[in-house]
Each structure stands twice: as structure tokens, then as C-alpha cells.
């Protein structure tokens, strides 16, 4: 389906003022008063803070369309994204192909961000390409089997009497990890290896409080979309300076679950996760190193008798070329990861299996122009131990090239 999207830009005219000089009888004309300095132009209004969250170099439309929906809000923002991807890879796994193409996003977002009662609704199709040994699944199939055509939808209560405090309820984005759910939300097209052991969407309730440089988030949800409301998660964000932010995250279940579906398996349902994330910006560079640890206890419902643990580290970095240079609009995101799982009889299989480890490097040159973006991506994964790539599972590495073209309106 083709979409035609028109951007409308507003312009303003400046008003000039003039003054005359007064003359006194029998006196020489008084010297003209110095011209008054022109008044500074008012700063443009800050763009609204809209969902879904996005990581540079891609960004929300700074002048989104808004509509009056009467009792549902006098100013409701309507935005969206349409994008497609193509890829080619070595050693494709069983169920995948050497090359393929698909619609990666066709989504509409509805945001009400003012007043005491706010809401966010996400409608559409999406695919979730990621590094690892799972085959790519088409957007139409992913949408039907995972979070359906309404993947995120929640209401938010922000009482005016309690500044900085709010409560959200519904289908919520996870508090865990440094990479978001959709391709366009992240600096890289495909999600990384560390992302592969994290939850994406959870149903439940979340409490938020922000004061000064600190933001606290606490949620009671069904974790990995298990439909068992037994998971507690939290995040503490500290803005140490304009160029440094530190985030601590944790999640864990209060009881065991043997729920298994397209979005989750018992091993993950019963796991606890801990993340430490630091973002630092300097000049044209942005760096985000982070560390993650997960642990899932031995549980007959997940087919394990001993705890299954992973630990991982990653570095996300982006270089943005000067807007006045010949490469204006170009940026170069990169990602480096290492993940390792424990070994032994009775442990479960996370990613590549017991006793395995893997390293990945991803580079995603990106060009943005107006609401449009084009980005290519090259990634390489090298694994040690465990199951591997190829239709027989014996290959130990994989190269993949990707291309994504889209518009954010």
C-alpha cells in the first residue's frame, strides 16, 4: 500500500518600527537617538514529548500534526512511520533465506500529552529483526503472533497537585535494556544480542516520579507478556550533567510461570535481569556502554534443574557529521557486544546454548533528510560453543547486510 505524505511549513513576517526626532525653537536639531537594538526573536516552542521513544540519529517529527478530538482531547498528536527493509546474509539458519525484503513498519501513533489524563496508542504492523539464530519473521506474521495490531496502548494519570508524579496502565514498553522495540526507534536496524534476552512489551501498571536530576520508575506487570501478573521491575535515572546520564534497571518475578508462546518461554519468564547503562556525549560523539546480568533458577516447568545465567557488555556509539559540512545529515552509529552463558548439566539454553559465547559488531551509516531516512547496515556475529548458523547449525559466524528506507511523519 502506498502512502502520500505532505509536510506543511509555516512562515512569519517581521514588523519594523521607526521613530522621529523632535526639534526645539531657535535651537539646532538634537542629535538623533541611537537606534534601539532589535528585539530578540522569540525562541521556537519546544516540540512535544511524544511516544514512542527514539534514539538518534532518527527523531520524531518536531512539528507533528494535531487534531481536536473533543472529549478525547482538544490537542491530540497523530504521527507515524512507514519503512521497508531488505537484507542478505551468509549461513542463513533453517527457516530463513539468504536474501529477503519486507515491510518493517506501517504504524500510526496517537498521543495526548497534556492535562491530568493522557494516553498513547500504537496501531499497525511491524517486524523485529535481530542478531542471533532465529530466522527473520515477516511483519504480518510477527504482528499476528506477538502483540497484535495494538502492540502498545496505555492511559496515564498525571495529577496537577503532584508535579513529577504519574501512573500508567495498559500495554507498556519495558523498563529494561538500552535498545527499544522497533527498528526506527534505534540507531541500528537489527536489535543486538543483548536485546535478545530482554522483554519488550508488558501488561500492567507503572508508577513514575521525577524530581530534579532523578527519575524513578516502578512497574507491576506480566514481564515477558506471559499473562501472569507476577513481575516487578524498576529503573532509576540520574542526569549527572548535560552530557552524562546513568541508568540502573532491574526486573524479576515474584512466582514461577511455565507459560510458553511466540513472545516468551519459561526460561525467560522466570529470569531476573540487572542493567547498568551510562550515556556520555562529547562533541559529535555519543557513547553508551552498558552491562547486563540475567539469572533464571532451575525449574521443572522450564526443563532445567540448575540456574541459567548470562552476562553481557555492549557499547553503542554514534558519530554525527557537522551540519555545515558536505556530509550534513549523515551519521555513523556502531554497536559492539559480547554475551556469555554458563554451562553445565541441567542449565537451560539462552541464545546459543549452554557454555556458549558470542561477539558482534554492527555499523549503520544513516542519512536523514526532512522526514525521510535511508540507512544501510553491516553486522558480523562470531560464536563460540553452542549451536551455530547455517541450516545444519554448524557454522560459527554470520555476515549480514541490511537496508532500510522510511519516513517518519
CORQUI-V514177 format. One record per residue. N is the residue number from 1. RES is the residue in three letters. SS is DSSP state (A for helix, B for strand, O for the rest). D_FIRST is the distance of its C-alpha to the first C-alpha in Angstrom with 2 decimals. Layout:
# CORQUI-V514177
N,RES,SS,D_FIRST + N,RES,SS,D_FIRST
This chain:
# CORQUI-V514177
1,UNK,O,0.00 + 2,UNK,O,3.83 + 3,UNK,O,6.68 + 4,UNK,O,10.22 + 5,UNK,O,12.96 + 6,UNK,O,16.58 + 7,UNK,O,19.61 + 8,UNK,O,22.85 + 9,UNK,O,26.17 + 10,UNK,O,29.50 + 11,UNK,O,32.86 + 12,UNK,O,36.44 + 13,UNK,O,39.77 + 14,UNK,O,43.05 + 15,UNK,O,46.27 + 16,UNK,O,49.56 + 17,UNK,O,52.96 + 18,UNK,O,56.39 + 19,UNK,O,59.96 + 20,UNK,O,63.37 + 21,UNK,O,66.73 + 22,UNK,O,69.78 + 23,UNK,O,73.21 + 24,UNK,O,76.63 + 25,UNK,O,79.77 + 26,UNK,O,82.13 + 27,UNK,O,79.84 + 28,UNK,O,77.70 + 29,UNK,O,73.99 + 30,UNK,O,72.61 + 31,UNK,O,70.26 + 32,UNK,O,66.62 + 33,UNK,O,64.88 + 34,UNK,O,62.35 + 35,UNK,O,58.82 + 36,UNK,O,56.95 + 37,UNK,O,54.20 + 38,UNK,O,50.79 + 39,UNK,O,49.17 + 40,UNK,O,46.54 + 41,UNK,O,43.01 + 42,UNK,O,41.62 + 43,UNK,O,39.40 + 44,UNK,O,35.71 + 45,UNK,O,34.72 + 46,UNK,O,33.51 + 47,UNK,O,29.80 + 48,UNK,O,29.29 + 49,UNK,O,29.33 + 50,UNK,O,25.93 + 51,UNK,O,24.46 + 52,UNK,O,23.13 + 53,UNK,O,25.81 + 54,UNK,O,25.05 + 55,UNK,O,27.26 + 56,UNK,O,27.79 + 57,UNK,O,26.72 + 58,UNK,O,23.36 + 59,UNK,O,23.88 + 60,UNK,O,22.65 + 61,UNK,O,22.05 + 62,UNK,O,25.73 + 63,UNK,O,25.05 + 64,UNK,O,22.44 + 65,UNK,B,21.59 + 66,UNK,B,23.89 + 67,UNK,B,24.31 + 68,UNK,O,27.32 + 69,UNK,O,26.82 + 70,UNK,A,30.47 + 71,UNK,A,32.02 + 72,UNK,A,29.13 + 73,UNK,O,29.91 + 74,UNK,O,30.61 + 75,UNK,O,28.56 + 76,UNK,B,25.52 + 77,UNK,B,23.17 + 78,UNK,B,19.38 + 79,UNK,B,17.75 + 80,UNK,B,14.90 + 81,UNK,B,13.37 + 82,UNK,B,10.24 + 83,UNK,B,11.55 + 84,UNK,B,11.70 + 85,UNK,B,15.04 + 86,UNK,B,17.12 + 87,UNK,B,20.72 + 88,UNK,B,23.88 + 89,UNK,B,27.03 + 90,UNK,O,30.55 + 91,UNK,O,32.10 + 92,UNK,O,28.98 + 93,UNK,O,29.94 + 94,UNK,O,29.96 + 95,UNK,O,26.56 + 96,UNK,O,24.72 + 97,UNK,O,24.13 + 98,UNK,O,25.49 + 99,UNK,B,22.10 + 100,UNK,B,18.55 + 101,UNK,B,15.09 + 102,UNK,B,12.50 + 103,UNK,B,10.22 + 104,UNK,B,13.20 + 105,UNK,B,12.12 + 106,UNK,B,9.66 + 107,UNK,B,12.59 + 108,UNK,B,14.41 + 109,UNK,B,18.20 + 110,UNK,B,20.83 + 111,UNK,B,24.28 + 112,UNK,B,27.61 + 113,UNK,O,30.11 + 114,UNK,O,33.25 + 115,UNK,O,35.96 + 116,UNK,O,37.49 + 117,UNK,B,34.57 + 118,UNK,B,31.27 + 119,UNK,B,28.10 + 120,UNK,B,24.88 + 121,UNK,B,21.80 + 122,UNK,B,18.88 + 123,UNK,B,15.85 + 124,UNK,B,12.91 + 125,UNK,B,12.44 + 126,UNK,B,14.44 + 127,UNK,O,16.45 + 128,UNK,O,20.10 + 129,UNK,O,21.35 + 130,UNK,B,25.12 + 131,UNK,O,28.26 + 132,UNK,O,30.47 + 133,UNK,O,30.76 + 134,UNK,O,27.95 + 135,UNK,O,25.19 + 136,UNK,O,21.64 + 137,UNK,O,19.61 + 138,UNK,O,15.87 + 139,UNK,A,13.98 + 140,UNK,A,13.42 + 141,UNK,A,17.14 + 142,UNK,A,18.40 + 143,UNK,A,16.98 + 144,UNK,A,18.50 + 145,UNK,A,21.77 + 146,UNK,O,22.48 + 147,UNK,O,21.95 + 148,UNK,O,19.21 + 149,UNK,O,16.48 + 150,UNK,O,19.33 + 151,UNK,O,20.77 + 152,UNK,B,22.89 + 153,UNK,B,24.49 + 154,UNK,B,28.04 + 155,UNK,B,30.51 + 156,UNK,B,33.04 + 157,UNK,B,36.53 + 158,UNK,O,38.23 + 159,UNK,O,41.64 + 160,UNK,O,43.05 + 161,UNK,O,46.49 + 162,UNK,O,45.45 + 163,UNK,O,43.82 + 164,UNK,O,41.82 + 165,UNK,B,41.58 + 166,UNK,B,38.52 + 167,UNK,B,37.43 + 168,UNK,B,33.93 + 169,UNK,B,33.02 + 170,UNK,B,29.97 + 171,UNK,B,27.47 + 172,UNK,B,28.57 + 173,UNK,B,27.75 + 174,UNK,O,30.66 + 175,UNK,O,33.64 + 176,UNK,O,34.23 + 177,UNK,O,33.43 + 178,UNK,O,32.37 + 179,UNK,O,28.78 + 180,UNK,O,26.03 + 181,UNK,O,23.40 + 182,UNK,O,20.09 + 183,UNK,A,19.68 + 184,UNK,A,19.25 + 185,UNK,A,22.35 + 186,UNK,O,24.61 + 187,UNK,O,26.18 + 188,UNK,O,25.33 + 189,UNK,O,22.06 + 190,UNK,O,23.64 + 191,UNK,B,26.02 + 192,UNK,O,29.66 + 193,UNK,O,32.34 + 194,UNK,A,33.90 + 195,UNK,A,30.66 + 196,UNK,A,30.69 + 197,UNK,A,33.61 + 198,UNK,O,32.44 + 199,UNK,O,30.87 + 200,UNK,O,27.45 + 201,UNK,B,27.18 + 202,UNK,B,30.27 + 203,UNK,B,31.03 + 204,UNK,B,34.13 + 205,UNK,B,35.94 + 206,UNK,B,36.39 + 207,UNK,B,39.12 + 208,UNK,B,38.98 + 209,UNK,B,41.79 + 210,UNK,B,41.99 + 211,UNK,B,45.28 + 212,UNK,O,46.00 + 213,UNK,O,44.72 + 214,UNK,B,44.17 + 215,UNK,B,41.27 + 216,UNK,B,41.76 + 217,UNK,B,39.12 + 218,UNK,B,40.11 + 219,UNK,B,37.99 + 220,UNK,B,38.75 + 221,UNK,B,35.79 + 222,UNK,O,34.85 + 223,UNK,O,34.47 + 224,UNK,O,32.04 + 225,UNK,O,30.33 + 226,UNK,O,33.20 + 227,UNK,O,33.69 + 228,UNK,O,37.31 + 229,UNK,O,38.14 + 230,UNK,O,40.70 + 231,UNK,B,39.46 + 232,UNK,B,40.80 + 233,UNK,B,39.17 + 234,UNK,B,40.11 + 235,UNK,B,39.65 + 236,UNK,B,42.05 + 237,UNK,B,40.84 + 238,UNK,B,43.51 + 239,UNK,B,42.81 + 240,UNK,B,45.95 + 241,UNK,B,45.34 + 242,UNK,O,42.66 + 243,UNK,O,41.96 + 244,UNK,B,42.56 + 245,UNK,B,40.99 + 246,UNK,B,42.10 + 247,UNK,B,40.38 + 248,UNK,B,42.00 + 249,UNK,B,39.94 + 250,UNK,B,41.05 + 251,UNK,B,39.85 + 252,UNK,B,41.66 + 253,UNK,B,41.99 + 254,UNK,O,44.95 + 255,UNK,O,45.02 + 256,UNK,O,43.78 + 257,UNK,O,40.74 + 258,UNK,O,39.88 + 259,UNK,O,36.31 + 260,UNK,O,33.98 + 261,UNK,O,30.20 + 262,UNK,O,27.04 + 263,UNK,O,27.50 + 264,UNK,O,31.27 + 265,UNK,O,34.49 + 266,UNK,A,38.05 + 267,UNK,A,39.09 + 268,UNK,A,36.65 + 269,UNK,A,37.14 + 270,UNK,O,40.80 + 271,UNK,B,40.61 + 272,UNK,B,41.76 + 273,UNK,B,40.16 + 274,UNK,B,41.70 + 275,UNK,B,40.18 + 276,UNK,B,41.80 + 277,UNK,B,39.51 + 278,UNK,B,40.72 + 279,UNK,B,38.72 + 280,UNK,B,40.63 + 281,UNK,B,39.62 + 282,UNK,B,41.86 + 283,UNK,O,41.04 + 284,UNK,O,37.76 + 285,UNK,B,37.78 + 286,UNK,B,36.52 + 287,UNK,B,37.91 + 288,UNK,B,37.20 + 289,UNK,B,39.48 + 290,UNK,B,39.45 + 291,UNK,B,41.22 + 292,UNK,B,40.27 + 293,UNK,B,42.41 + 294,UNK,B,41.48 + 295,UNK,B,43.82 + 296,UNK,B,43.40 + 297,UNK,O,46.71 + 298,UNK,O,47.89 + 299,UNK,O,46.74 + 300,UNK,A,47.10 + 301,UNK,A,43.75 + 302,UNK,A,42.01 + 303,UNK,O,44.39 + 304,UNK,O,46.26 + 305,UNK,O,49.89 + 306,UNK,O,49.80 + 307,UNK,O,47.75 + 308,UNK,B,44.67 + 309,UNK,B,44.24 + 310,UNK,B,42.07 + 311,UNK,B,42.69 + 312,UNK,B,40.49 + 313,UNK,B,40.35 + 314,UNK,B,37.62 + 315,UNK,B,37.39 + 316,UNK,B,34.29 + 317,UNK,B,34.95 + 318,UNK,B,33.09 + 319,UNK,B,34.51 + 320,UNK,B,33.06 + 321,UNK,O,34.20 + 322,UNK,O,35.97 + 323,UNK,O,33.93 + 324,UNK,O,36.57 + 325,UNK,O,36.45 + 326,UNK,O,34.64 + 327,UNK,O,32.34 + 328,UNK,O,31.22 + 329,UNK,O,27.94 + 330,UNK,B,28.64 + 331,UNK,B,29.66 + 332,UNK,B,30.69 + 333,UNK,B,30.21 + 334,UNK,B,32.22 + 335,UNK,B,32.97 + 336,UNK,B,36.05 + 337,UNK,B,36.75 + 338,UNK,B,39.44 + 339,UNK,B,39.55 + 340,UNK,B,42.36 + 341,UNK,B,43.12 + 342,UNK,O,46.62 + 343,UNK,O,48.14 + 344,UNK,O,50.61 + 345,UNK,O,51.04 + 346,UNK,O,49.23 + 347,UNK,O,46.51 + 348,UNK,O,42.81 + 349,UNK,O,40.03 + 350,UNK,O,37.80 + 351,UNK,O,35.35 + 352,UNK,O,37.58 + 353,UNK,O,40.48 + 354,UNK,O,44.05 + 355,UNK,O,45.82 + 356,UNK,O,42.79 + 357,UNK,B,41.72 + 358,UNK,B,38.92 + 359,UNK,B,38.29 + 360,UNK,B,35.02 + 361,UNK,B,34.23 + 362,UNK,B,30.82 + 363,UNK,B,30.18 + 364,UNK,B,26.94 + 365,UNK,B,27.27 + 366,UNK,B,24.84 + 367,UNK,B,24.15 + 368,UNK,B,22.88 + 369,UNK,B,22.62 + 370,UNK,O,21.93 + 371,UNK,O,18.95 + 372,UNK,B,17.61 + 373,UNK,B,18.90 + 374,UNK,B,19.38 + 375,UNK,B,21.60 + 376,UNK,B,23.14 + 377,UNK,B,25.22 + 378,UNK,B,28.20 + 379,UNK,B,29.82 + 380,UNK,B,32.91 + 381,UNK,B,34.31 + 382,UNK,B,37.90 + 383,UNK,B,39.36 + 384,UNK,B,42.92 + 385,UNK,O,43.91 + 386,UNK,O,41.79 + 387,UNK,O,38.97 + 388,UNK,O,37.09 + 389,UNK,B,34.25 + 390,UNK,O,33.71 + 391,UNK,O,33.39 + 392,UNK,O,37.08 + 393,UNK,O,36.93 + 394,UNK,O,39.71 + 395,UNK,B,38.09 + 396,UNK,O,38.90 + 397,UNK,B,36.30 + 398,UNK,B,32.75 + 399,UNK,B,31.12 + 400,UNK,B,27.38 + 401,UNK,B,25.31 + 402,UNK,B,21.88 + 403,UNK,B,19.47 + 404,UNK,B,16.97 + 405,UNK,B,15.09 + 406,UNK,B,13.65 + 407,UNK,B,14.19 + 408,UNK,B,16.25 + 409,UNK,O,16.45
